[in-house]
Amino acid sequence: MFEPSNIAPLPTAPAALPPPPSASTLPRAGDAEFAMTRTDFEQVRRIIHRHAGIALAEGKEAMVYGRLSRRLRESGHATFAGYLQHLERTVAGGGAAAEAEMQLFVNCLTTNLTSFFREEHHFAALAEDLRARAAHAAAGAATGAGNGLRLWCSAASTGEEPYTLAMTVVESLGAGARVEIVASDIDTQVLATAQRGVYAADSRGLSAERLRRHFQRGTGPNEGRIRVRAELARLVRFMPFNLVNGDWPRLGQPFDIIFCRNVMIYFDMATQRQVLSRMHAALKPGGLLYVGHSENFTEARELFRLRGKTIYERV
Ligand SMILES: C[S@@+](CC[C@H](N)C(=O)[O-])C[C@H]1O[C@@H](n2cnc3c(N)ncnc32)[C@H](O)[C@@H]1O
């Protein structure tokens, strides 16, 4: 149970993926549960790149083996070649079956590492920016959006990042702020976790004060878990969205702020460029793009100018 007790019971969490074996533990041909050849690996690379923009590096065979073997087991295939043929055939057939099969494939191959208040300096800057935008809007200035700000967390993973945005909104503008946070990811499995909003009580990045203010503690069978309070959850709207092949108009009105952190590192330069120009179009004039600490887009000068540490302003 969570306190207060008028909260629906926690849905059963999906089983976790087994950890991928490291290169040294990859079964040798003959010992392996599933046969995987170099050609199969190349085919996986082509499909994931075409569909999700993810550029899998050379030498990631062990990772691919570890992440996809559960899918082979579930779908009753003894070899990667057999599974990949089934995947390509299903996809060629189109329709809902194709989408579902491709989604399961993609969910296996994404890397979803995240935490609350990751790269914390961004949230002090965000709080300051939110206050400035809200004051500007309240003064009836040219943004025309009243106090209604739109934020997009475009690689939301298991939800720690969008809920961190929501905590920052509540702490800087109050619980009644007119803010919408759209939280999307290509991976539907992590999005389901995000939507539940239930985490381990010792999750990284949360101070004791924030734990108390923004989360309910579970009791009984939910001992050791926490759940985001309704005032945070109401700010966030989750939706699946593929940054590479997505239907961008579906995102609606332009955003004030986009968080796109630690996802472009998986894309090649051409894909990064394409996503950046779409992000430019999805932002209001003067809108901000927050990126990961190891991402650098300073050469896209005609789209974005550097405004702070890994924070860009739409040109
Ligand atoms: C390493 S996590 C980063 C999570 C969070 N932004 C952070 O910095 O903590 C990368 C996320 O990008 C998502 N992703 C990968 N390719 C994507 C694509 N083409 N469209 C949308 N999301 C994608 C993955 O599913 C994963 O959840």
PDBQT file of the ligand as one rigid body, heavy atoms in Angstrom, charges set to zero:
ROOT
HETATM    1  C1  LIG A 401      20.474   6.594 -22.112  1.00  0.00    +0.000 C 
HETATM    2  S1  LIG A 401      18.734   6.905 -22.134  1.00  0.00    +0.000 S 
HETATM    3  C2  LIG A 401      18.707   8.610 -21.650  1.00  0.00    +0.000 C 
HETATM    4  C3  LIG A 401      17.546   8.916 -20.734  1.00  0.00    +0.000 C 
HETATM    5  C4  LIG A 401      17.473  10.363 -20.233  1.00  0.00    +0.000 C 
HETATM    6  N1  LIG A 401      17.274  11.281 -21.332  1.00  0.00    +0.000 N 
HETATM    7  C5  LIG A 401      18.703  10.746 -19.452  1.00  0.00    +0.000 C 
HETATM    8  O1  LIG A 401      19.562  11.480 -19.961  1.00  0.00    +0.000 OA
HETATM    9  O2  LIG A 401      18.846  10.302 -18.310  1.00  0.00    +0.000 OA
HETATM   10  C6  LIG A 401      18.421   6.984 -23.904  1.00  0.00    +0.000 C 
HETATM   11  C7  LIG A 401      16.937   6.824 -24.241  1.00  0.00    +0.000 C 
HETATM   12  O3  LIG A 401      16.748   7.175 -25.610  1.00  0.00    +0.000 OA
HETATM   13  C8  LIG A 401      15.742   6.333 -26.145  1.00  0.00    +0.000 C 
HETATM   14  N2  LIG A 401      15.863   6.305 -27.619  1.00  0.00    +0.000 N 
HETATM   15  C9  LIG A 401      16.786   5.671 -28.394  1.00  0.00    +0.000 A 
HETATM   16  N3  LIG A 401      16.529   5.872 -29.707  1.00  0.00    +0.000 NA
HETATM   17  C10 LIG A 401      15.430   6.658 -29.769  1.00  0.00    +0.000 A 
HETATM   18  C11 LIG A 401      14.662   7.201 -30.841  1.00  0.00    +0.000 A 
HETATM   19  N4  LIG A 401      14.972   6.975 -32.127  1.00  0.00    +0.000 N 
HETATM   20  N5  LIG A 401      13.583   7.960 -30.536  1.00  0.00    +0.000 NA
HETATM   21  C12 LIG A 401      13.236   8.202 -29.244  1.00  0.00    +0.000 A 
HETATM   22  N6  LIG A 401      13.908   7.704 -28.178  1.00  0.00    +0.000 NA
HETATM   23  C13 LIG A 401      14.997   6.937 -28.449  1.00  0.00    +0.000 A 
HETATM   24  C14 LIG A 401      16.010   4.991 -25.481  1.00  0.00    +0.000 C 
HETATM   25  O4  LIG A 401      14.887   4.162 -25.514  1.00  0.00    +0.000 OA
HETATM   26  C15 LIG A 401      16.419   5.400 -24.081  1.00  0.00    +0.000 C 
HETATM   27  O5  LIG A 401      15.349   5.339 -23.176  1.00  0.00    +0.000 OA
ENDROOT
TORSDOF 0
